[in-house]
Amino acid sequence: MSSIQTQFLDLTVRHDVYPAIDPRSALAGSAAGKVVFIAGASRGIGQATAIAFAASGARAIYLTARDQDALRATEALVREANAATQCAWSLSDVTNASDVDAAVRDCVARFGALDIADANAASAM
């Protein structure tokens, strides 16, 4: 059991998108022209981040994680959020430096740049 679980915290989970952080209004266009690299993009915060960057106009989003089916699902959600956003992905384990290096190189080769890097991947070691 993790230390957070032993603290018996009464946490409230929120999923609201309020106007100040809405990628389709206040943040619309804020990622225009940008290439975004997201590690851990297959679910949770990484997936939500990919969708938000697409909605805010990113030119391209490169997704990495260890689960191919989940990456495909995230890619579909990115395309749904913004059909103009290019999207690619690769399987990558952040505990393996050569995997990360290969993913970064592939991102730059495909999209010509890497403007924003978002590290959401974790490892249960």
N, C-alpha and C positions, 0 to 999 in steps of 0.2 A: 504494500500500500504506500502510495506517495505521501509526502509530508502535507501536501495540500488537502488530501482526503482525510487526514487525521485531524485537521483543524475544524472540521464540521462547519464550514462556511456556508451561509445561506446566500447563494449567489443567484442573481436574476440574469437570465440570458436574454439579450436583446438583438433583434435583427432589423430594427427600423432604419430606414434611410430617410433622414430628415434633410430639408432643403440645403443646409450649409455643406453637406457632404455628398449630395446627389450628383453622380457623374453625368447625368443627363440635363442638369440645370446649372447649378452654381459651378460645377467643375467641367461643364461641357467644353470640349476642345482643349482642355488643359494638357492632354497627352498627344495632341496632334503632331504628327510627324515623328514620333518617338518609337524606338524599338525597345521593347520591354522583355527582359529575361526573368523568368520566375521558376525558382527551384521549389519543389514541393507543391506543384500546381494541380495535383490530382484530386484534392478534396479540401474542405475546410477553408481556412483563411487564404491559402494559396489560390484555390479555385475562385473564391469570391474576388480576390485581387485581380485575377486575370479578366474576369467579367467586367469589373469596374474600369480597368484600363481600356478595354475595348469600347465600353460605353462612353468613355471620355475622349475617344478619338485616336487611340494609338494606331500608328501605321502598321506595326507588326508586334506579335506576341509570341515568344518562344517559351514553351512549357517543358519542364523536366520533372520526372518523378520515377518511381520504381514500378508502377502499375500501368501497363499498357492500356487496358480497358478503361481505367479511370481517366487517363490522359485523353483518350478519344472522346470520352464524355465531356471533359472540360473544353476540348477543342470545339465540340458542337455548341456548347454554351457560349463560347467566345464569338463564334460565327453568328449565333442568334442575336447576341448583344449588338454586333456591328458587322454586317456583311462586308464592309470595306476593309476591315482589319485583317491583314494576313496573319496566318497562324501556322506554326510548325511545332513539333515536339520530338523529344528523344528520351529513351529510357536512361536514367542516370541515378547513381547512388552517391550521395554527397559525401559518404565516408571513403570514396575512392577518388583520389585526386585526378587520375587519368580520365575517369568518366566526366568529371566536371570540366576539365580542360577540353575534352572532345565536344561537349555540349556547347561551351562558349565559342569554340572555333566554328562549329556548325552554324550557330546563330549568326555570327558575323559573316560567314560565307553566304548564307541564304539572304540576309537582309542588309548587308553592307555596313552594319553598325551595331552597337549595343549601348543604348543611352541610359537605361534604367535597369538595375539588378535588384531583385527582391528575393531574399533568402527565407523561405518558409519551411524548408525540409528539416526533418529531424531524424534522429536515429535512436532507437532503443537499444543501447549497448549495455 
